[in-house]
Amino acid sequence: MIINQFLILAALLFSLGVYGLLVRRNAVMVLLAVELMLNAVNINLVVFEAAIRSTLAVGQVFAIFVITVAAAEVGIGLAIVILVFRNRKSANVDELNLMKW
């Protein structure tokens, strides 16, 4: 197994997620970019765990925890986006000023 290919894939996914996080204005697309970044982290966890040939599946267990946290983040994040969209008629991140005085 060539580790470099997986690390390059994870770096590309993470970079695409950071780009989406910085450029996109729609809140759903921002959540999607965060998911891409978390999936890149999962790839790194599994690859490094396979590289050290550990008998304990530590990287896979951490990846499952990250997937669980990502699922909760998507559920709560989409619920917040839907509520904001109902009140403001827009899901753009630039137009969200709910905390301003």
N, C-alpha and C positions, 0 to 999 in steps of 0.2 A: 504494500500500500504506500502510495506516495503522499506524504503529508502536505507537501507544498501546494498541491492542487486544491486540497480542501481548505487550506489557509487562505489561498488566493480567492477562492469562491466566497468564503466567509468575509474577507475584507471587502470584496465587491458588493456583497449584500449589505454590509454595514455602511459602506460609503453611499450606496443608493438610499438607504434609510435616512442617513444624515442629510443628504440632499433633499429628500422628500420632506423631512421635518423643517428644513430651513426655507424651502421655496413654496410649498403648498399653503394655500389659505383656507381650504376646506378642512373642517375638524375631523371628518371621517378619513380623509387622506392622511392627515397627521397621525391618527391612530394606526393606519395601515403602515406608515413609515416606521413607527415604533415597533410594530410587530416584525417588520423586516430586520430591524436591529436586534431584536431578541432572538430571532431565528439564526442570525449570524453567530450570536453568542452560544446558542445550542450546538451549532456545528463545531465550534472551537472546543467546547467542553467534551464532546464525544470523540473528536479527533485526538485531543491530548490524552484522554483516558486510554484510547486504543494505542497510542504511541508508547506509553510507558508499560503497556501490557499488564495492567493491574488485574489481579484476580477479583478484586472488589470493583463493582460497577459504580464507582463514585461519580464519574462524569455523566453517566446515564441517569443516575438518581438526581443530580443537580439539574440536568436538562428537563426531567419530568417536573421538578419544582418550578423551573422557569416557565414551562408550558402552562402549569396550573396558575401561576401568577398572571401570565399573559391572558389567559381565558377570563380571569376575574377582571382584569383591566379592561378588556374589550367589553364585557357585559356592563360594567359600571360606566365606562366612558361613553358607550353608545346610548345608554339611558340618559346621561347628562346632555349629550348632544341633541337627542330628540326633545327633551324638555326645553332646552334653549331655543331650538328651532321653532317649537310651538309658540313660545313667547315673543321671539324677536323676528321670526320669519326669515332667518338667515343662519347658516352654519359656518360662516366665515370667521376665522380666528381674529382677524383684524377688527371686526365690528363688535367683538365681545368686550364690553366695558361694564360688566355687572358689578364689579367691586369698586368702581370709581364713585366719588362723592357727587 
